[in-house]
């Protein structure tokens, strides 16, 4: 039997499975306790919080001691959430004011916080609901005296299957014997997916009914997990196993052939160089970029410095983070995007009001231009760090020339402040903008006169251009970056940047840049910089270095004449040279 889920972490593995039984908790949110039990129940909450902190700290310390820094970092985030007074005081308030028992108060508070995250449009922040529920599950288990599942030592090499494989499970799992994971909930941006990717463990998440189907199989039945396609094969026959084994060997050979490209420049067969950079979340990603021969960082998402905490990072903390990234890249360019937060990316300490349409609301540069305490602090930190290598600053959510000018004026103001302090800073730092709003794309010829570079944010540009909420399942089929309007807008952004000459350039850091189906047409449209996830970088390099720019241009010219996204996708698949089709998966 074959099931389909979310392709959360690449790789193809086969083996026996272990199904983790789900622990069902009774609902205590409608129970009521007497007045004389209030203090006792509040004390239970405090004890559970203390024990949970000790457990998470122990998991964090074990992960850190084993050199598993990503797992340790996730546990640090959980500890920060656990210590959030909004959450913990809410438990105690529910006991006091609503006469809920300790378990019911925790269940109610966790559910309310998780629902807030799940209502957000940004996938990364929506997936944080899983982290909140993971913390809640631990607290309820402690309050009910239920043992946590122990997967720190697996008896043999196994594939784990569960309704939910939580981040804390991933941080404590026996990595030596873990072949792959499959869960019924979770997505590509969940901490579980992030950890699986970092650990090199194939993962399929959001795979409905996998637990019941796996439990129906006879003992010892083999399953296969294809984290690249999101497919799970249960109850393998010998013939199916042989076929999948051959496919795994083919992919291994393809991966090995890509490895030789690590230290090669990204140059087409007829000599056109393209900058191939990486999207990163923080200094911890430096090694991933260098491991695949990234030519720099095309998008440093600084907003992650501002998340999962009770106040904004100060200038020194930001400076050290940016400096670590810049020095780690050893002189390669690092594009630092200023804080892209607000709207659907909720940060409690910023006190941003809930909005009906957050993607069109008070966010990103719109916040920064009103909040000197945030913006000037970040700009000073970037300017100071930029003297340690090659850094560029980039503003998100620019819709007009007025906004670009206002943001550049803030850069000059930050320089003046540093000069008065006697600090060393990069006086000649290049300033660019994200092109993710159609108005900016339409006036790209105007904006490039005062910007040093563009980076096309294809995700937002697609949903704004097509008026499609990409998180709305009913209309998600309309969200397609291969829409003819998108190709024309992209062309209208690239052409004035190229015509401006000098060091000015147009790049792309959205998902489309890392989609190998789009590489030929983007190259042919004249895109000068691709910024992609490190794991997909070598595939893009392979395609670019295997074709002539002149051929890619002819492909782009033809694609621009087609009338639908389906026609464009079919044509691009046909236009890709046969020897490159193996690199699509």
C-alpha positions, 0 to 999 in steps of 0.5 A: 500500500502507498500513502502520500504525505509531505516530503519533509526531509529527503532520502529513501530508506527501507526497513522494519518499523516501530509504531509509537502508541499515542497517549490519549489524555481525558479533557479536564477543561470542563472540570471544576474544583472547590475553593479549598483545593485552589492552592493545591492545584496551583502548586501542582502546576508549579511543580509540573513546570519545574519538572518539565524544565528539568527534563527539557534541560537534560535533553538539551544538555545530552544533545549538546554533549553529543554535538547535536547543536540544532537539537539543543537549540530547539530545546532552548526554544522550548525552555524559553516558551515554557518560561513565558509568563503569558503562558505560565501565569495563564495556567495559574489564573485559570485555576484561580478564576475559573476553578479549573484543576491543574490539568484542565488549566494547562490544557486550556492554556496550551490549546489557546496559545496553539490556536493562535499560532495555527491561525497565522498565515506564515507556515513557519510560525504556524508550525510553532503550534506543534512546539506549544502542544509538545510542551503541553503534552509533557506537562499533562503527562507529568500532572497525570503521572504518565511516562514519556516514551523513551526512544533514546535507545532503539533495539535495531535500525527502525523507521519510527511511525507515530501520529506526532513525532515531536521536536523533543522526541527528535532531540532525544531519539537514538540517531544511530538506529533511526532510519526514517520517520513518518508522522500524521501531523507536521509540515516542511517548516516544523521543527521536526522537519528541520531537525530531520533535515539536519540529522540527514533522516528521511521524513514524511509528515502529514501522512494521514492514517499511516498509524492504523495502516502500519499497525494492520501489517503483520509483525516484521513487515517492511516499509519504505519512506521516500522523504523526497517524494513524500511517499510511504510504501507499507507492506513491501513485496520483494519485487517492490523492495528491489525496485526501490533499492535500485532507485535509492542506488540511482539517487546515491549516484546522482548525489555523488556526481553533484558533490564534485561541483562543490568547489566549481564556479557557477558558469554556463557552458558559454561563459556566463557567471551566475552568483549561486548563494544560500538562504540561511536562518543564522550563523549555525548555517554557515557550515551548510553553505560552505559544505556545498560551495555556496558563493555567499548568503543571498538571504540572512533572515534576521527575524529569527533573532527576534523570535521566541524571546521576551524582548528584542535582541540588543545591538551587541547581540545582533552585532555578534550574530552578524559578525559571526556569519560574515566572518564564517563566510570568509569574504563571500557576500552576505545579504542581511535582510532587516527584520521581516516581522509583524502582521502574521509573524506575531512577537508579543513584546512588539504589541502589534494589534491583530489584523484582518489581513496581516499580509497587507498590514503593519509588517516588515519595513513598515514597522521599522520606519516607525520604530527607531528603537528597533531599526536603528539598533539593527542598522548600527549592528549591521554596519559595525559587523560589515567591516569584518567581511562583505555585507549588504543590507536589504529591506523587505516589503518595499512598495515605493520609492518613498519607502526606499528613500526613507530606509536609506535615510535611516542607514545614514542616521545610523552611520552618524550615530556610530560616528559620534560614538567613535565606532568603526563601521562600513561607510560604503555598504550596498543597499538593496530591496526585496521585490515582493510587491507588484508595485515595486516590480512595475517601477523597478526601472525607477527603484534601481536608480537608488538601490544597489540590487534587487532580490525577488521574493517569489513567494509573496510576489506570486500571491500578491500578483495572483491575489491568492492566499497560498495557505487557503486550501480551497484556492491553493491550486491557483498559486503558481509561480509559473503563471505567465504574469509572474514570468513577465513581472520577473523579466520587468525586474531583471531588465532594468537592473542589468541595464543599470550596469556597474555592480547592480544586479537582480537576484531571487531568494524565494522558493522559485529560485531553488526549483530546478524546474524553473532554473532554465527560464530564470537563467534565460530571463537574465537572473544574475543571482540565485539564493536557495536552501543549501540542500538544493544548491548543487542541483541548481549549479548542475543545471546552470553549468550544463547549458549554454546561456544562449539556449536558456534565453531561447527557452525563456523567450518561448516560455514568455509566449505561452498563455498558461502556467500548465503550458509553461511547466510542460514546455520547461520539462520538455526543454530540459536536456535529457541528461539533466532530468535525473536531477529533478528528484 
